[in-house]
Amino acid sequence: MTILLQGHRAKMDERGASAVEYGLLIAGIAAIIVVAVMALGPVVKEAFSDTCTAIRSSTTTTATCST
């Protein structure tokens, strides 16, 4: 009976460790996403600005671009 109880406790300990590992993995992925957005943000903003400028210069109407 004690062998079964010890086996069950070991399984529960592994489940807790797995949850912590998954939590760390998710936190790491989230950090990578934040860094990527911060690094690529100005590049994307510039691309949209250039596109808006090109559209504004090719049309005869007074197009406005919001930032």
C-alpha positions in Angstrom: 0.0 0.0 0.0 2.8 2.4 0.8 4.4 1.7 -2.6 1.2 2.8 -4.3 1.0 5.9 -2.2 4.6 6.8 -2.9 4.0 6.2 -6.7 1.0 8.5 -6.6 2.9 11.2 -4.8 5.8 11.0 -7.3 3.3 11.4 -10.1 1.8 14.5 -8.5 5.3 16.0 -8.0 6.0 15.5 -11.7 2.7 17.1 -12.7 3.6 20.2 -10.7 7.1 20.4 -12.2 5.6 20.1 -15.7 3.2 23.0 -15.0 6.1 25.1 -13.9 8.1 24.2 -17.0 5.1 25.0 -19.3 4.7 28.3 -17.5 8.3 29.2 -18.0 8.1 28.2 -21.7 5.0 30.5 -22.2 6.7 33.4 -20.4 9.8 33.0 -22.6 7.7 32.9 -25.8 5.8 36.0 -24.6 9.1 37.8 -23.9 10.3 37.0 -27.4 7.1 38.3 -29.0 7.4 41.6 -27.0 11.0 42.0 -28.1 10.1 41.3 -31.8 7.2 43.8 -31.7 9.4 46.5 -30.1 12.2 45.9 -32.6 9.9 45.7 -35.7 7.5 48.4 -34.7 9.3 51.4 -36.2 10.0 49.4 -39.4 6.3 48.7 -39.9 5.3 52.2 -39.0 7.7 53.6 -41.6 6.3 51.2 -44.2 2.8 52.4 -43.6 3.9 56.0 -43.7 5.7 55.5 -47.0 2.6 53.8 -48.5 0.4 56.6 -47.3 2.8 59.2 -48.8 2.8 57.3 -52.1 -1.0 57.1 -52.2 -1.3 60.8 -51.3 1.1 61.9 -54.0 -0.6 59.8 -56.7 -4.1 61.0 -56.1 -5.6 64.3 -56.9 -7.8 64.4 -53.8 -6.6 65.6 -50.5 -6.0 62.3 -48.7 -4.9 62.4 -45.1 -3.0 59.9 -43.2 -3.6 59.3 -39.5 -0.8 58.2 -37.3 
